[in-house]
Structure formats: C-alpha cells, structure tokens
Amino acid sequence: MTSKLQAVRGMNDLLPVASPRWRGAEQRLQAVLARYGYEEIRLPLLEPTELFARTIGEVTDIVEKEMYTFLDRNGDSLTLRPEGTAGVVRAGIEHGLFQGQLLRLWYQGPMFRHERPQRGRYRQFHQIGAECFGSAEPELDAELIAMTAQFWRELGLTGLHLQINSLGSREARAAYRERLQTYFRDHHAALDTDSQRRLETNPLRILDSKNPDLAALIGAAPSLPEHLDAGSRAHFERLCTLLDGLGVAYTVNPRLVRGLDYYGRTVFEWVTDALGAQGTVCAGGRYDTLVEQLGGRPTPAIGFALGLERLLDLLAATGIDPSVARSVWYVVSTPGACRMQALSLAQRLRSEPDAPTVLMDHASGNFGKQIQRADKAGADVALILGEDELATGTVTVRLLRAARPTQETVPQASIQATVNRLAAENCP
C-alpha cells in the first residue's frame, strides 16, 4: 500500500482560508516600508554556505546545528538561507549598490532552520526584513525603530513592548567577553551543556539562555552597559533621547545580545506575552562591520527581521483580521447564447479599474441552484443573464447579503452604479 504523502515536518501549507490574512498583513507592512523610502530586493533561496559561516558566526547554533546544507552536483556547499541580512549584503557588494548614499532595502520570503517544530517556530518560516546602509548616526536607528512601531499602529496591535540595548564597539565587546568568561568559568558546574559549550566560543550567548535554572546566575553576571566605550555610550544615550522625543516607549535590557555574531552597538526586540515562549515578533540591530567583513568598502548599517507566523498568531490572539475585503460578484446564466454573453460580461468586468472578484458559474443547473452556489462562494452580488436579458442587452443585479430581497434589471453599462446604489440603500 502506498504511503500517504505529507508536507515535510515543520514546513506547513498555507491554505486559501488563511491567505487573505497573510496578504492583508503583508500589504500593510509593505505600505509602511514604502512611506519610509524602502525598496524591495528579491534574493535567492540558496547561497554559498561560506556566506553564513562568515556572517552569522561558525560557533552559533544556526551554523552548527540548524542550517540545511548540502553539496550540489559540482561539489559546492550550498545552504537554504536561514536569515536575510547576509544575502542582502552579498547582493549589495556583488552589484555595487553601496555607493556612499543611504540605501534602504526590504525583502520578504521563506527562511529555513532545522529546529524542533513548535508554535511560532517552524523549519520553514517567513520574514519581512529591512536593511539601511550608509549611516552610523543614532538618528537612523531611531527612524528605523519608529518605523517598526508604525507597523503595529497600522495593524491595530497593542501589547508589544520594545527592548533595546547597546553591544558597544568590537573592542569593548572583546574586553567584556573576557570578563564574562572569567565569571562563568568560576560557575562552570552550574552551567547547562549548551552554556558550557558557548563559554569558550561565544559567552555573550549565555546571557540569551532561556533556561530558567540559569536566571539567577545570569542576573548576577557582569553587565555589558558598564563596559561600553565612550563612543557607544554616547550613541546609545542619543538613541534613547530620540526615541523619547518620538514617543516610542522602550525598556533598556542589558541582557539583550541577539543570536548573530555580526551585531554591534544598537540591538532591539519587540516582544509580547501573548505567544508563550516564542514572544519575539520583530528584532534587529546595527552591523557596521559586516559589509567590510564580506569584502566591501566600510559601510555602516542597521536592519531588522519580522516573523510573519508570529505576527499572524499575535493578530489572531488579539482578534484582529488584517484581510483586505474584496467584493465578489457571481455571474449566472442559462446555457447556449446566454453563457457566451455571460463569459464576455465577466471578462469585461474583470478588465475595469478596481474591479471586484468576478466568478463565473460553469456548472449545469437552473438559476436557483446557481444562486445557491453563488451564496456558498461568499458572493455579495449575483449578475443574472437569461433569455430576456440577452434580448434587451440588460442584466439583473441581485444583492445576496441584503436584509431583504433586492434586485433590479438594468443596462449592462450601469452595473457598478446600480450595485453601489442598492448597497447604499440597504446599509443597516
């Protein structure tokens, strides 16, 4: 017996019933990005494995345990992208996009990490991300963070909280790293297996541990803000002042370090208590050395990524449906010449500016059965073409969602005006 084929574990189908909510959320986010001057870039799903090893960090969980990596037929090591920033930087260098002026880019699409699937954390997940290159000023950080705050206002979301921190300069982090290693070595036996592994390679990641048994130990660890260099401290203080002036509320979280090696100075996360353990919806930070690290000219930059699955879960949890409503018209007719005329009418209506969704009934059956199918399809309006309408060049317009039966027979050129008038007359 042939086994039943199913989707790969942790990689989910997005069914038509959910698509309008996704599309509505994406369109609202894209509209905000456009208002801030961001332009779309579309990136390959596959990149050379070296790209992520050099940017994310070879000793991070993503590179060590989570990437989908394989050899192609030429023996080249390729990886399904686990995040978007590295690909944007690679594309910018390859195509000469970094020319000194501010460059604002956004991307959207699936990412891949081999994690244990759970709500809000899947092996194929989707992100919208934005990156801005060309300025090291805190004003840019404030503008980008304010844009993410605008996302939530656009969607009608409340209950998201902004956490910010500064990781300081590379030199400051190196000094802090040594201090942190000394502290955790003195408590080596109390660390879990992952933290013991990170101790010698990336001790800042211990601060990001979700193990509740380590909370007290991490809470007593040396604080990163106390080790900031003067320039980073001034940069961060200016950012806080700017966010205050913009009315963007935040909490300084000295344990916020982010999971990718390329971050420095500003880092931030938008978190919620409504999604359980997977509470980070949007996160990002500054990565001023990454372009140079990959072979480009020194180019300061900052960006973020927003998890769409978590955003849609949060919208559902708060009762918000971001779907953009579309009117649906359903054309019904009798067979023969009327059916041909109905096809032509449907095609003409779909060609008009701001056309509604126009469905055509292609099954057999009388008007009553076709109207039933129109109702089942969620149509707002039925357009009826019978022998009488064909002879007179008219169409019968029937509102299917009106409180009382409402229909009129009108010239075909008057369909839209008639629908508008009848809908207005029947508004509750």
C-alpha positions as a LaTeX table, in Angstrom:
\begin{tabular}{lrrr}
\hline
Residue & $x$ (\AA) & $y$ (\AA) & $z$ (\AA) \\
\hline
Met1 & 0.00 & 0.00 & 0.00 \\
Thr2 & 1.39 & 3.40 & $-0.99$ \\
Ser3 & 2.09 & 5.64 & 1.99 \\
Lys4 & 0.25 & 8.94 & 2.22 \\
Leu5 & 2.39 & 11.87 & 1.10 \\
Gln6 & 2.59 & 14.74 & 3.56 \\
Ala7 & 4.48 & 18.01 & 3.89 \\
Val8 & 7.94 & 17.89 & 5.45 \\
Arg9 & 7.76 & 18.20 & 9.24 \\
Gly10 & 7.92 & 21.84 & 10.26 \\
Met11 & 7.11 & 23.08 & 6.75 \\
Asn12 & 3.44 & 23.99 & 6.51 \\
Asp13 & 0.93 & 24.61 & 3.74 \\
Leu14 & $-0.76$ & 28.00 & 3.73 \\
Leu15 & $-4.35$ & 27.21 & 2.76 \\
Pro16 & $-6.73$ & 29.60 & 0.94 \\
Val17 & $-8.72$ & 30.27 & 4.11 \\
Ala18 & $-5.59$ & 31.82 & 5.71 \\
Ser19 & $-4.11$ & 33.55 & 2.67 \\
Pro20 & $-6.22$ & 36.74 & 2.87 \\
Arg21 & $-4.99$ & 37.40 & 6.42 \\
Trp22 & $-1.37$ & 36.93 & 5.36 \\
Arg23 & $-1.79$ & 39.05 & 2.25 \\
Gly24 & $-3.53$ & 41.82 & 4.21 \\
Ala25 & $-0.77$ & 41.94 & 6.84 \\
Glu26 & 1.96 & 41.90 & 4.20 \\
Gln27 & 0.35 & 44.69 & 2.20 \\
Arg28 & 0.04 & 46.91 & 5.28 \\
Leu29 & 3.68 & 46.35 & 6.22 \\
Gln30 & 4.84 & 46.97 & 2.65 \\
Ala31 & 2.87 & 50.21 & 2.53 \\
Val32 & 4.68 & 51.47 & 5.64 \\
Leu33 & 8.06 & 50.45 & 4.17 \\
Ala34 & 7.25 & 52.40 & 1.01 \\
Arg35 & 6.38 & 55.52 & 3.02 \\
Tyr36 & 9.83 & 55.37 & 4.62 \\
Gly37 & 11.56 & 55.03 & 1.25 \\
Tyr38 & 12.49 & 51.33 & 1.33 \\
Glu39 & 12.75 & 49.46 & $-1.98$ \\
Glu40 & 12.24 & 45.73 & $-2.48$ \\
Ile41 & 15.09 & 43.34 & $-3.22$ \\
Arg42 & 14.42 & 39.68 & $-4.10$ \\
Leu43 & 17.08 & 37.19 & $-3.08$ \\
Pro44 & 17.90 & 33.55 & $-3.91$ \\
Leu45 & 16.78 & 30.84 & $-1.50$ \\
Leu46 & 20.21 & 29.20 & $-1.84$ \\
Glu47 & 23.52 & 30.83 & $-1.00$ \\
Pro48 & 27.09 & 29.54 & $-0.62$ \\
Thr49 & 27.45 & 28.03 & 2.85 \\
Glu50 & 30.53 & 30.19 & 3.43 \\
Leu51 & 28.36 & 33.31 & 3.38 \\
Phe52 & 26.52 & 32.30 & 6.54 \\
Ala53 & 29.58 & 30.84 & 8.26 \\
Arg54 & 31.38 & 34.17 & 7.79 \\
Thr55 & 28.46 & 36.42 & 8.79 \\
Ile56 & 26.30 & 34.62 & 11.34 \\
Gly57 & 29.32 & 33.02 & 13.05 \\
Glu58 & 30.68 & 29.49 & 12.84 \\
Val59 & 30.05 & 28.79 & 16.53 \\
Thr60 & 26.42 & 29.95 & 16.60 \\
Asp61 & 23.58 & 27.45 & 16.97 \\
Ile62 & 22.33 & 28.36 & 13.50 \\
Val63 & 25.55 & 27.40 & 11.71 \\
Glu64 & 26.45 & 24.49 & 13.98 \\
Lys65 & 23.08 & 22.76 & 14.23 \\
Glu66 & 20.25 & 24.39 & 12.28 \\
Met67 & 21.22 & 25.08 & 8.67 \\
Tyr68 & 20.01 & 23.00 & 5.73 \\
Thr69 & 23.35 & 22.46 & 3.98 \\
Phe70 & 24.23 & 20.07 & 1.16 \\
Leu71 & 26.69 & 19.50 & $-1.69$ \\
Asp72 & 25.35 & 20.09 & $-5.19$ \\
Arg73 & 26.40 & 18.09 & $-8.25$ \\
Asn74 & 29.51 & 20.22 & $-8.66$ \\
Gly75 & 30.57 & 19.54 & $-5.09$ \\
Asp76 & 29.80 & 23.08 & $-3.95$ \\
Ser77 & 28.42 & 23.50 & $-0.43$ \\
Leu78 & 25.08 & 25.34 & $-0.57$ \\
Thr79 & 22.67 & 26.34 & 2.20 \\
Leu80 & 19.00 & 27.23 & 2.27 \\
Arg81 & 19.01 & 30.74 & 3.70 \\
Pro82 & 18.41 & 30.79 & 7.48 \\
Glu83 & 18.10 & 34.61 & 7.53 \\
Gly84 & 18.08 & 37.50 & 5.07 \\
Thr85 & 20.69 & 40.08 & 6.07 \\
Ala86 & 23.71 & 38.15 & 4.82 \\
Gly87 & 22.14 & 37.72 & 1.37 \\
Val88 & 21.28 & 41.43 & 1.15 \\
Val89 & 24.88 & 42.39 & 1.98 \\
Arg90 & 26.23 & 39.85 & $-0.52$ \\
Ala91 & 23.95 & 41.23 & $-3.23$ \\
Gly92 & 24.88 & 44.81 & $-2.38$ \\
Ile93 & 28.59 & 44.08 & $-2.75$ \\
Glu94 & 28.16 & 41.94 & $-5.87$ \\
His95 & 26.09 & 44.56 & $-7.72$ \\
Gly96 & 27.85 & 47.68 & $-6.46$ \\
Leu97 & 24.88 & 49.08 & $-4.56$ \\
Phe98 & 26.91 & 50.64 & $-1.75$ \\
Gln99 & 27.94 & 53.96 & $-3.26$ \\
Gly100 & 28.05 & 56.23 & $-0.22$ \\
Gln101 & 24.42 & 57.40 & $-0.21$ \\
Leu102 & 21.74 & 55.95 & 2.05 \\
Leu103 & 20.41 & 52.70 & 0.63 \\
Arg104 & 17.11 & 51.40 & 2.01 \\
Leu105 & 16.10 & 47.84 & 1.06 \\
Trp106 & 13.42 & 45.39 & 2.16 \\
Tyr107 & 12.90 & 41.70 & 1.43 \\
Gln108 & 10.30 & 39.07 & 2.08 \\
Gly109 & 10.13 & 35.29 & 1.87 \\
Pro110 & 10.80 & 31.90 & 3.44 \\
Met111 & 13.78 & 31.09 & 5.64 \\
Phe112 & 14.90 & 27.65 & 6.77 \\
Arg113 & 16.27 & 26.30 & 10.06 \\
His114 & 16.26 & 22.70 & 11.29 \\
Glu115 & 14.76 & 23.36 & 14.70 \\
Arg116 & 12.28 & 21.40 & 16.81 \\
Pro117 & 8.91 & 22.48 & 15.36 \\
Gln118 & 6.56 & 24.20 & 17.79 \\
Arg119 & 4.07 & 27.02 & 17.68 \\
Gly120 & 5.79 & 30.11 & 16.31 \\
Arg121 & 8.99 & 28.23 & 15.42 \\
Tyr122 & 8.99 & 26.21 & 12.21 \\
Arg123 & 11.62 & 24.74 & 9.91 \\
Gln124 & 10.32 & 26.84 & 7.04 \\
Phe125 & 9.23 & 30.24 & 8.31 \\
His126 & 8.60 & 33.59 & 6.68 \\
Gln127 & 10.06 & 37.00 & 7.32 \\
Ile128 & 9.80 & 40.58 & 6.17 \\
Gly129 & 13.08 & 42.36 & 6.76 \\
Ala130 & 14.56 & 45.78 & 6.11 \\
Glu131 & 18.17 & 46.96 & 5.92 \\
Cys132 & 19.54 & 50.51 & 5.67 \\
Phe133 & 23.15 & 51.18 & 4.67 \\
Gly134 & 25.28 & 54.30 & 4.75 \\
Ser135 & 24.92 & 56.00 & 8.12 \\
Ala136 & 26.25 & 55.28 & 11.61 \\
Glu137 & 24.15 & 58.01 & 13.24 \\
Pro138 & 21.67 & 57.17 & 16.02 \\
Glu139 & 19.05 & 59.20 & 14.13 \\
Leu140 & 18.88 & 56.36 & 11.60 \\
Asp141 & 18.46 & 53.81 & 14.40 \\
Ala142 & 15.61 & 55.87 & 15.84 \\
Glu143 & 13.91 & 56.24 & 12.45 \\
Leu144 & 14.08 & 52.50 & 11.77 \\
Ile145 & 12.76 & 51.57 & 15.21 \\
Ala146 & 9.99 & 54.18 & 14.86 \\
Met147 & 9.05 & 52.55 & 11.55 \\
Thr148 & 8.57 & 49.20 & 13.30 \\
Ala149 & 6.38 & 50.98 & 15.88 \\
Gln150 & 4.33 & 52.30 & 12.95 \\
Phe151 & 3.77 & 48.70 & 11.82 \\
Trp152 & 1.84 & 47.94 & 15.00 \\
Arg153 & $-0.26$ & 51.11 & 14.73 \\
Glu154 & $-1.07$ & 50.26 & 11.11 \\
Leu155 & $-2.25$ & 46.79 & 12.14 \\
Gly156 & $-4.09$ & 47.97 & 15.26 \\
Leu157 & $-1.84$ & 45.93 & 17.55 \\
Thr158 & $-1.19$ & 46.79 & 21.18 \\
Gly159 & 0.71 & 44.89 & 23.85 \\
Leu160 & 4.07 & 44.76 & 22.06 \\
His161 & 6.99 & 46.01 & 24.14 \\
Leu162 & 10.28 & 47.36 & 22.82 \\
Gln163 & 13.53 & 46.25 & 24.45 \\
Ile164 & 16.81 & 47.93 & 23.47 \\
Asn165 & 20.48 & 47.62 & 24.35 \\
Ser166 & 23.93 & 48.51 & 23.06 \\
Leu167 & 26.60 & 45.88 & 22.42 \\
Gly168 & 29.26 & 48.56 & 22.07 \\
Ser169 & 32.27 & 48.52 & 19.79 \\
Arg170 & 34.21 & 45.42 & 18.80 \\
Glu171 & 36.95 & 46.34 & 21.27 \\
Ala172 & 34.51 & 46.90 & 24.11 \\
Arg173 & 32.83 & 43.56 & 23.44 \\
Ala174 & 36.21 & 41.80 & 23.44 \\
Ala175 & 37.04 & 43.21 & 26.87 \\
Tyr176 & 33.59 & 42.36 & 28.18 \\
Arg177 & 33.86 & 38.86 & 26.71 \\
Glu178 & 36.97 & 38.18 & 28.80 \\
Arg179 & 35.28 & 39.46 & 31.94 \\
Leu180 & 32.21 & 37.31 & 31.23 \\
Gln181 & 34.30 & 34.20 & 30.61 \\
Thr182 & 36.09 & 34.65 & 33.93 \\
Tyr183 & 32.76 & 34.97 & 35.73 \\
Phe184 & 31.15 & 31.91 & 34.14 \\
Arg185 & 34.29 & 29.78 & 34.50 \\
Asp186 & 34.01 & 30.33 & 38.23 \\
His187 & 30.47 & 28.85 & 37.98 \\
His188 & 31.19 & 26.22 & 35.34 \\
Ala189 & 29.46 & 23.39 & 37.18 \\
Ala190 & 26.20 & 25.38 & 37.36 \\
Leu191 & 26.03 & 25.89 & 33.58 \\
Asp192 & 23.94 & 23.64 & 31.35 \\
Thr193 & 25.53 & 21.77 & 28.43 \\
Asp194 & 24.81 & 24.47 & 25.83 \\
Ser195 & 26.20 & 27.22 & 28.03 \\
Gln196 & 29.35 & 25.22 & 28.79 \\
Arg197 & 29.88 & 24.83 & 25.05 \\
Arg198 & 29.32 & 28.54 & 24.44 \\
Leu199 & 31.63 & 29.58 & 27.28 \\
Glu200 & 34.82 & 29.34 & 25.24 \\
Thr201 & 33.40 & 30.30 & 21.85 \\
Asn202 & 30.62 & 32.86 & 22.35 \\
Pro203 & 29.99 & 33.61 & 26.04 \\
Leu204 & 27.64 & 36.53 & 25.29 \\
Arg205 & 25.14 & 33.96 & 24.04 \\
Ile206 & 24.89 & 32.54 & 27.56 \\
Leu207 & 23.12 & 35.78 & 28.51 \\
Asp208 & 20.40 & 34.87 & 25.98 \\
Ser209 & 19.76 & 31.44 & 27.54 \\
Lys210 & 16.09 & 30.58 & 28.09 \\
Asn211 & 16.94 & 28.02 & 30.79 \\
Pro212 & 15.10 & 29.22 & 33.93 \\
Asp213 & 17.62 & 27.40 & 36.14 \\
Leu214 & 20.29 & 29.83 & 34.95 \\
Ala215 & 18.28 & 33.02 & 35.52 \\
Ala216 & 19.84 & 33.90 & 38.89 \\
Leu217 & 23.37 & 33.15 & 37.68 \\
Ile218 & 22.91 & 35.25 & 34.55 \\
Gly219 & 21.28 & 38.04 & 36.54 \\
Ala220 & 24.42 & 38.36 & 38.69 \\
Ala221 & 26.80 & 38.34 & 35.74 \\
Pro222 & 28.82 & 41.46 & 34.82 \\
Ser223 & 26.66 & 43.97 & 32.96 \\
Leu224 & 27.50 & 44.89 & 29.38 \\
Pro225 & 26.46 & 48.58 & 29.68 \\
Glu226 & 29.10 & 49.03 & 32.38 \\
His227 & 31.78 & 48.07 & 29.82 \\
Leu228 & 30.69 & 50.27 & 26.92 \\
Asp229 & 33.26 & 52.52 & 25.30 \\
Ala230 & 32.59 & 56.26 & 25.44 \\
Gly231 & 31.51 & 56.50 & 21.79 \\
Ser232 & 28.99 & 53.66 & 22.10 \\
Arg233 & 27.63 & 55.06 & 25.34 \\
Ala234 & 27.07 & 58.47 & 23.73 \\
His235 & 25.47 & 56.79 & 20.67 \\
Phe236 & 23.07 & 54.83 & 22.88 \\
Glu237 & 22.17 & 57.81 & 25.06 \\
Arg238 & 21.38 & 59.82 & 21.94 \\
Leu239 & 19.19 & 56.98 & 20.63 \\
Cys240 & 17.23 & 56.91 & 23.89 \\
Thr241 & 16.73 & 60.68 & 23.73 \\
Leu242 & 15.48 & 60.43 & 20.15 \\
Leu243 & 13.04 & 57.61 & 20.96 \\
Asp244 & 11.72 & 59.64 & 23.88 \\
Gly245 & 11.18 & 62.58 & 21.52 \\
Leu246 & 9.34 & 60.35 & 19.03 \\
Gly247 & 7.09 & 58.94 & 21.72 \\
Val248 & 8.36 & 55.37 & 21.27 \\
Ala249 & 8.28 & 53.64 & 24.67 \\
Tyr250 & 11.09 & 51.19 & 25.45 \\
Thr251 & 12.88 & 49.27 & 28.18 \\
Val252 & 16.68 & 49.02 & 28.35 \\
Asn253 & 17.51 & 45.31 & 28.68 \\
Pro254 & 21.22 & 44.89 & 29.48 \\
Arg255 & 20.98 & 41.12 & 28.79 \\
Leu256 & 19.72 & 41.58 & 25.24 \\
Val257 & 22.53 & 40.37 & 22.95 \\
Arg258 & 20.81 & 38.82 & 19.89 \\
Gly259 & 21.92 & 35.49 & 18.40 \\
Leu260 & 24.05 & 36.59 & 15.45 \\
Asp261 & 27.74 & 37.47 & 15.65 \\
Tyr262 & 27.62 & 40.46 & 13.30 \\
Tyr263 & 25.68 & 42.80 & 15.61 \\
Gly264 & 27.36 & 45.75 & 17.36 \\
Arg265 & 26.07 & 48.83 & 19.17 \\
Thr266 & 22.25 & 49.10 & 18.89 \\
Val267 & 20.17 & 45.93 & 19.22 \\
Phe268 & 16.41 & 45.76 & 19.80 \\
Glu269 & 13.47 & 43.37 & 20.04 \\
Trp270 & 9.69 & 43.78 & 20.05 \\
Val271 & 8.26 & 41.16 & 22.42 \\
Thr272 & 4.82 & 40.08 & 23.58 \\
Asp273 & 3.46 & 37.97 & 26.43 \\
Ala274 & 0.58 & 36.68 & 24.27 \\
Leu275 & 2.52 & 33.94 & 22.43 \\
Gly276 & 4.12 & 31.98 & 25.25 \\
Ala277 & 7.81 & 31.10 & 24.88 \\
Gln278 & 8.08 & 32.43 & 21.31 \\
Gly279 & 7.45 & 36.03 & 22.30 \\
Thr280 & 9.86 & 37.88 & 19.98 \\
Val281 & 7.95 & 39.17 & 16.95 \\
Cys282 & 10.48 & 41.60 & 15.44 \\
Ala283 & 14.19 & 42.03 & 16.15 \\
Gly284 & 17.28 & 43.64 & 14.72 \\
Gly285 & 20.24 & 45.88 & 15.27 \\
Arg286 & 23.30 & 47.60 & 13.90 \\
Tyr287 & 26.04 & 45.75 & 11.98 \\
Asp288 & 28.57 & 48.39 & 10.96 \\
Thr289 & 31.42 & 45.99 & 10.09 \\
Leu290 & 29.58 & 43.31 & 8.11 \\
Val291 & 29.91 & 44.81 & 4.62 \\
Glu292 & 33.66 & 45.22 & 5.09 \\
Gln293 & 33.88 & 41.72 & 6.58 \\
Leu294 & 32.47 & 40.30 & 3.33 \\
Gly295 & 34.89 & 42.23 & 1.12 \\
Gly296 & 33.05 & 45.52 & 0.54 \\
Arg297 & 34.07 & 49.03 & 1.47 \\
Pro298 & 33.35 & 50.05 & 5.08 \\
Thr299 & 29.60 & 50.72 & 5.23 \\
Pro300 & 27.65 & 51.20 & 8.47 \\
Ala301 & 24.23 & 49.55 & 8.50 \\
Ile302 & 21.21 & 48.64 & 10.60 \\
Gly303 & 18.25 & 46.35 & 9.96 \\
Phe304 & 15.59 & 44.05 & 11.37 \\
Ala305 & 13.52 & 40.99 & 10.54 \\
Leu306 & 9.88 & 40.39 & 11.43 \\
Gly307 & 8.47 & 36.87 & 11.77 \\
Leu308 & 5.22 & 36.62 & 9.84 \\
Glu309 & 3.98 & 33.42 & 11.51 \\
Arg310 & 4.33 & 35.01 & 14.93 \\
Leu311 & 2.77 & 38.25 & 13.75 \\
Leu312 & $-0.25$ & 36.40 & 12.34 \\
Asp313 & $-0.54$ & 34.36 & 15.55 \\
Leu314 & $-0.49$ & 37.59 & 17.56 \\
Leu315 & $-3.13$ & 39.19 & 15.33 \\
Ala316 & $-5.35$ & 36.13 & 15.76 \\
Ala317 & $-4.80$ & 36.09 & 19.54 \\
Thr318 & $-5.94$ & 39.71 & 19.76 \\
Gly319 & $-8.91$ & 39.25 & 17.42 \\
Ile320 & $-7.55$ & 41.36 & 14.56 \\
Asp321 & $-8.19$ & 40.26 & 10.97 \\
Pro322 & $-5.93$ & 42.23 & 8.59 \\
Ser323 & $-7.63$ & 40.86 & 5.47 \\
Val324 & $-8.46$ & 43.42 & 2.82 \\
Ala325 & $-12.13$ & 42.90 & 1.94 \\
Arg326 & $-12.98$ & 42.43 & $-1.72$ \\
Ser327 & $-16.44$ & 42.46 & $-3.24$ \\
Val328 & $-17.35$ & 39.22 & $-5.02$ \\
Trp329 & $-19.76$ & 39.16 & $-7.97$ \\
Tyr330 & $-21.12$ & 35.90 & $-9.37$ \\
Val331 & $-22.37$ & 35.63 & $-12.95$ \\
Val332 & $-25.15$ & 33.08 & $-13.56$ \\
Ser333 & $-26.78$ & 32.29 & $-16.88$ \\
Thr334 & $-28.64$ & 29.74 & $-18.94$ \\
Pro335 & $-26.72$ & 27.55 & $-21.42$ \\
Gly336 & $-26.16$ & 28.44 & $-25.08$ \\
Ala337 & $-26.02$ & 32.06 & $-26.25$ \\
Cys338 & $-26.55$ & 33.38 & $-22.73$ \\
Arg339 & $-23.48$ & 31.50 & $-21.50$ \\
Met340 & $-21.31$ & 33.08 & $-24.19$ \\
Gln341 & $-22.66$ & 36.53 & $-23.31$ \\
Ala342 & $-22.03$ & 35.82 & $-19.62$ \\
Leu343 & $-18.38$ & 34.92 & $-20.36$ \\
Ser344 & $-17.94$ & 38.19 & $-22.25$ \\
Leu345 & $-19.57$ & 40.18 & $-19.45$ \\
Ala346 & $-17.37$ & 38.59 & $-16.78$ \\
Gln347 & $-14.25$ & 39.26 & $-18.84$ \\
Arg348 & $-15.19$ & 42.91 & $-19.38$ \\
Leu349 & $-15.92$ & 43.47 & $-15.68$ \\
Arg350 & $-12.55$ & 41.97 & $-14.66$ \\
Ser351 & $-10.77$ & 44.34 & $-17.04$ \\
Glu352 & $-12.10$ & 47.52 & $-15.43$ \\
Pro353 & $-10.03$ & 49.54 & $-12.93$ \\
Asp354 & $-10.59$ & 48.49 & $-9.30$ \\
Ala355 & $-12.58$ & 45.50 & $-10.50$ \\
Pro356 & $-14.17$ & 43.21 & $-7.91$ \\
Thr357 & $-13.61$ & 39.48 & $-7.90$ \\
Val358 & $-15.88$ & 38.13 & $-10.67$ \\
Leu359 & $-16.76$ & 34.43 & $-10.58$ \\
Met360 & $-18.44$ & 32.56 & $-13.42$ \\
Asp361 & $-20.72$ & 29.59 & $-12.89$ \\
His362 & $-19.62$ & 26.80 & $-15.23$ \\
Ala363 & $-21.81$ & 24.03 & $-13.84$ \\
Ser364 & $-25.21$ & 22.94 & $-15.10$ \\
Gly365 & $-28.38$ & 23.70 & $-13.21$ \\
Asn366 & $-31.18$ & 26.21 & $-13.07$ \\
Phe367 & $-30.93$ & 29.75 & $-11.72$ \\
Gly368 & $-31.90$ & 28.63 & $-8.22$ \\
Lys369 & $-29.03$ & 26.15 & $-7.96$ \\
Gln370 & $-26.57$ & 28.64 & $-9.40$ \\
Ile371 & $-27.67$ & 31.26 & $-6.86$ \\
Gln372 & $-27.11$ & 28.68 & $-4.12$ \\
Arg373 & $-23.57$ & 28.13 & $-5.38$ \\
Ala374 & $-23.04$ & 31.89 & $-5.51$ \\
Asp375 & $-24.10$ & 32.17 & $-1.88$ \\
Lys376 & $-21.81$ & 29.28 & $-0.88$ \\
Ala377 & $-18.91$ & 31.01 & $-2.66$ \\
Gly378 & $-19.42$ & 34.08 & $-0.47$ \\
Ala379 & $-20.61$ & 36.32 & $-3.31$ \\
Asp380 & $-22.13$ & 39.71 & $-2.47$ \\
Val381 & $-23.83$ & 40.18 & $-5.83$ \\
Ala382 & $-25.35$ & 37.86 & $-8.43$ \\
Leu383 & $-25.49$ & 39.04 & $-12.04$ \\
Ile384 & $-28.21$ & 37.10 & $-13.87$ \\
Leu385 & $-28.32$ & 36.68 & $-17.63$ \\
Gly386 & $-31.35$ & 34.87 & $-19.06$ \\
Glu387 & $-33.13$ & 34.94 & $-22.39$ \\
Asp388 & $-34.98$ & 38.18 & $-21.56$ \\
Glu389 & $-31.76$ & 39.96 & $-20.51$ \\
Leu390 & $-29.98$ & 38.71 & $-23.63$ \\
Ala391 & $-32.71$ & 40.08 & $-25.87$ \\
Thr392 & $-32.70$ & 43.51 & $-24.22$ \\
Gly393 & $-28.97$ & 43.94 & $-23.51$ \\
Thr394 & $-29.61$ & 44.09 & $-19.78$ \\
Val395 & $-28.59$ & 42.18 & $-16.67$ \\
Thr396 & $-30.43$ & 41.51 & $-13.41$ \\
Val397 & $-28.46$ & 42.65 & $-10.38$ \\
Arg398 & $-29.34$ & 40.84 & $-7.16$ \\
Leu399 & $-27.81$ & 41.65 & $-3.74$ \\
Leu400 & $-27.20$ & 38.37 & $-1.90$ \\
Arg401 & $-26.33$ & 39.82 & 1.53 \\
Ala402 & $-29.14$ & 42.36 & 1.82 \\
Ala403 & $-31.57$ & 42.15 & 4.73 \\
Arg404 & $-34.47$ & 41.89 & 2.25 \\
Pro405 & $-34.60$ & 40.58 & $-1.35$ \\
Thr406 & $-33.23$ & 43.30 & $-3.60$ \\
Gln407 & $-32.75$ & 43.14 & $-7.35$ \\
Glu408 & $-33.12$ & 45.31 & $-10.44$ \\
Thr409 & $-32.79$ & 44.73 & $-14.18$ \\
Val410 & $-30.58$ & 47.42 & $-15.71$ \\
Pro411 & $-28.43$ & 48.09 & $-18.80$ \\
Gln412 & $-25.07$ & 46.32 & $-18.61$ \\
Ala413 & $-23.25$ & 49.65 & $-18.58$ \\
Ser414 & $-25.00$ & 50.54 & $-15.31$ \\
Ile415 & $-23.96$ & 47.51 & $-13.27$ \\
Gln416 & $-21.43$ & 49.22 & $-10.97$ \\
Ala417 & $-23.60$ & 52.28 & $-10.33$ \\
Thr418 & $-26.58$ & 50.03 & $-9.57$ \\
Val419 & $-24.58$ & 47.85 & $-7.16$ \\
Asn420 & $-23.34$ & 50.97 & $-5.34$ \\
Arg421 & $-26.83$ & 52.47 & $-5.09$ \\
Leu422 & $-28.54$ & 49.28 & $-3.96$ \\
Ala423 & $-25.81$ & 48.62 & $-1.37$ \\
Ala424 & $-26.17$ & 52.17 & $-0.02$ \\
Glu425 & $-29.95$ & 51.85 & 0.17 \\
Asn426 & $-29.67$ & 48.55 & 2.03 \\
Cys427 & $-26.98$ & 49.55 & 4.55 \\
Pro428 & $-28.21$ & 48.77 & 8.06 \\
\hline
\end{tabular}
